[in-house]
Amino acid sequence: MDLKLQDKVILISGGAKGIGGAIAQGLIEEGGIPVLIDPSEKEGDAMVRQAKGRALQVKIRLYSPEDALHAVQEACKAFGRIDGLVNNAGSNDGVGLENGRPTAFVASVAKNLNHYYFLAHYALPELKKSKGAIVNISSKTALTGQGNTSGYVAAKGAQLALTREWAVELLPYSIRVNAIVPAEVYTPMYEAWIKSFSRPEEKLAEINRKIPLDNRMTTPEEIASMALFLLSEKASHITGQHLVVDGGYTHLDRSL
């Protein structure tokens, strides 16, 4: 399917690897131009080389409003426009209610949430011109809870709320805003977590058994396919939605 993403410039936070990397790779294959906001040099450099100049990496982590403004300015300087934004960067950092501290909770929420707002705010003038789209990558933990990760879950729940809020606020500009809700996705970060167990293969098999559709994890490419669809004109009348891409893990009876 031609998603008509040819020459579309899309900002992707955390865009060099994992889910963000899969989205960037899919965009390149569609003829689009990803702007990777990610400090991962090895993966980012390889992707920019593959794209033969039709990609840009801004090698920073998004800690401050100034970082987000810099990324937007670099994209505009390089390509003269922004057609979409994928807010994706973040990490499940295990700051819980019992094992955490108030200062750690505040820092966790800020690290996983604030840059979603910062990037959307600074990209908005360009998105108004292009009638672009925003895709927020959230997490099933916002719907189910997980335990011992209060900061991350608070941020992920806020991302879902902001998706609806921005969809309303940006209606006059025909800017669509949607969220994707992944569950178990086998990214490099997830693989590192699995390997932290004494018997990683058994732990992985245990998780796979609980995923109803095909008893396997979602791939980053499957999340990317939904993101690219939502960025495209094929999703021209979809806004304010939380789309769960997880093989039924969140909503179906796991005894299946």
C-alpha positions in Angstrom: 0.0 0.0 0.0 1.3 3.4 -0.9 0.8 5.5 2.2 1.8 8.7 0.3 4.6 9.5 2.8 7.0 10.4 0.0 9.1 13.4 1.1 7.2 13.8 4.4 9.5 15.0 7.2 8.8 13.2 10.4 10.4 13.9 13.8 10.9 10.7 15.8 12.2 10.9 19.4 14.2 7.8 20.3 14.3 7.1 16.5 17.6 5.3 16.1 16.6 1.8 17.5 13.8 -0.2 19.0 10.3 0.9 18.2 11.5 4.4 17.0 14.1 2.8 14.8 11.5 0.5 13.2 9.3 3.5 12.5 12.2 5.4 11.0 13.2 2.4 8.8 9.6 2.0 7.6 9.4 5.7 6.8 12.6 5.5 4.7 11.1 2.5 2.8 8.0 4.6 2.1 10.2 7.4 0.7 9.8 9.7 3.7 12.4 11.6 5.7 13.0 10.7 9.3 14.6 13.1 11.8 16.0 10.9 14.5 16.2 12.6 17.9 18.5 10.1 19.6 22.1 10.1 20.8 22.7 6.5 19.7 25.5 7.1 17.2 26.1 3.7 15.7 22.5 2.9 14.9 21.7 6.5 13.8 24.7 6.9 11.6 23.9 3.6 9.8 20.3 4.7 9.2 21.3 8.1 7.8 23.8 6.5 5.5 21.2 4.0 4.3 18.8 6.9 3.6 21.5 8.6 1.4 21.1 12.0 3.0 17.3 11.8 3.2 17.4 11.5 7.0 18.9 13.5 9.8 20.0 12.6 13.3 20.0 15.1 16.1 22.3 13.4 18.6 20.7 14.6 21.9 18.6 13.4 24.7 15.5 15.5 25.3 16.0 16.9 28.8 14.8 20.5 28.4 12.6 22.7 26.3 15.8 24.0 24.7 16.7 20.5 23.5 13.3 20.1 21.8 13.5 23.6 20.2 17.0 22.7 18.9 15.7 19.5 17.3 12.9 21.3 15.6 15.2 24.0 14.4 17.7 21.5 13.0 14.9 19.7 11.1 13.6 23.0 9.6 17.1 24.0 8.7 17.8 20.7 6.9 14.5 20.2 5.2 12.4 23.3 5.5 9.3 21.6 6.9 7.8 19.2 9.4 4.9 16.9 8.4 4.6 14.8 11.5 5.8 14.0 15.0 6.3 10.6 16.7 6.8 11.0 20.5 8.5 7.8 21.5 11.5 8.1 23.7 11.4 6.9 27.3 12.3 4.0 29.6 10.6 1.9 32.2 12.8 2.9 35.1 11.3 1.1 38.0 10.5 4.0 40.3 7.7 2.5 42.5 5.7 3.7 45.5 7.5 1.5 48.1 10.9 1.4 46.6 11.1 5.0 45.2 11.4 8.5 46.6 9.4 11.6 45.8 12.3 13.2 44.0 12.9 10.1 41.9 9.2 10.0 41.0 9.2 13.6 39.9 12.4 12.9 37.8 10.9 9.7 36.2 7.7 11.5 35.2 9.7 14.4 33.8 12.0 12.1 31.8 9.2 10.1 30.2 6.6 12.8 29.7 7.9 16.4 29.4 9.6 16.1 26.1 6.3 14.9 24.5 4.9 18.3 25.3 8.1 20.2 24.4 8.4 18.7 20.9 4.7 19.1 20.1 4.8 22.7 21.3 7.8 23.7 19.2 6.8 21.6 16.1 3.3 23.0 16.1 3.8 26.1 13.8 5.2 23.7 11.1 2.5 21.1 11.7 -0.1 23.8 11.3 1.3 24.6 7.9 1.4 21.0 6.7 -1.8 19.9 8.5 0.4 17.1 9.9 -0.1 14.4 12.5 1.1 13.5 15.9 1.5 9.9 17.2 2.3 9.3 20.8 3.8 6.0 21.8 2.3 5.0 25.2 2.2 1.6 27.0 -0.2 -1.0 28.2 1.0 -0.3 31.7 -1.1 2.9 31.6 -4.2 0.7 31.2 -3.2 -2.3 33.4 -0.6 -1.2 35.9 2.6 -3.2 36.4 3.8 -2.7 39.9 6.9 -0.8 41.1 7.0 1.7 38.3 4.8 4.6 39.4 6.8 7.3 37.6 6.7 5.5 34.2 3.1 4.6 34.4 2.1 8.1 35.5 3.8 9.4 32.4 2.3 6.9 30.1 -1.2 7.6 31.4 -0.6 11.3 30.9 0.4 10.6 27.3 -3.0 9.0 26.7 -4.7 12.0 28.3 -2.7 14.5 26.3 -3.5 12.6 23.1 -7.2 13.3 23.6 -6.5 16.9 24.8 -4.4 17.7 21.8 -6.8 16.1 19.4 -9.5 18.5 20.7 -7.2 21.6 20.7 -5.8 21.0 17.3 -9.1 20.3 15.5 -9.2 23.8 13.9 -5.9 23.1 12.2 -6.8 19.6 10.9 -3.9 18.1 12.9 -4.7 14.6 13.9 -3.4 13.2 17.2 -3.4 9.5 18.1 -1.7 7.2 20.5 -0.4 3.6 20.1 -0.4 1.4 23.1 2.1 -1.5 22.8 2.5 -4.3 25.4 5.2 -6.8 25.0 7.5 -5.7 22.2 11.0 -7.4 21.8 13.2 -4.3 21.6 16.9 -4.1 22.6 15.8 -2.6 25.9 13.3 -5.5 26.5 16.0 -8.0 25.6 18.4 -6.5 28.2 15.6 -6.9 30.8 15.0 -10.5 29.8 18.7 -11.2 30.1 18.7 -9.9 33.7 16.9 -13.1 34.8 18.8 -16.2 35.9 16.9 -18.2 33.3 16.1 -15.8 30.5 14.8 -18.3 28.0 12.3 -19.7 30.5 11.2 -16.2 31.4 10.7 -15.3 27.7 8.7 -18.5 27.0 6.5 -17.7 30.1 5.7 -14.3 28.7 5.0 -15.5 25.2 2.6 -18.1 26.5 0.4 -15.3 27.9 0.0 -13.5 24.6 -3.2 -14.8 23.0 -2.4 -14.2 19.3 0.2 -16.7 18.2 1.8 -16.8 21.6 4.5 -14.4 20.6 5.5 -10.8 21.2 4.7 -7.9 19.0 7.6 -6.9 16.7 8.8 -3.3 16.5 7.9 -3.4 12.8 4.2 -4.2 13.7 4.1 -1.1 15.9 5.8 0.9 13.1 3.2 -0.2 10.6 0.4 1.3 12.8 2.5 4.5 13.3 3.1 5.0 9.6 -0.6 4.4 8.9 -1.6 7.0 11.5 0.9 9.5 10.0 -0.5 9.0 6.5 -3.5 10.3 4.6 -5.0 6.8 4.8 -5.9 7.7 8.4 -7.3 11.1 7.4 -10.4 10.9 9.6 -8.9 9.2 12.7 -8.0 11.4 15.7 -8.1 11.1 19.5 -7.7 7.3 19.4 -5.7 4.9 21.6 -4.9 2.0 19.4 -3.7 -1.1 21.2 -1.3 -3.2 19.1 -0.4 -6.2 21.3 -1.8 -9.5 20.0 -4.7 -9.3 22.4 -2.4 -9.2 25.5 -4.2 -6.4 27.3 -7.8 -7.0 26.6 -8.3 -10.7 25.9 -8.5 -13.4 28.5 -4.9 -14.7 28.8 -6.2 -18.2 29.7 -6.8 -18.4 25.9 
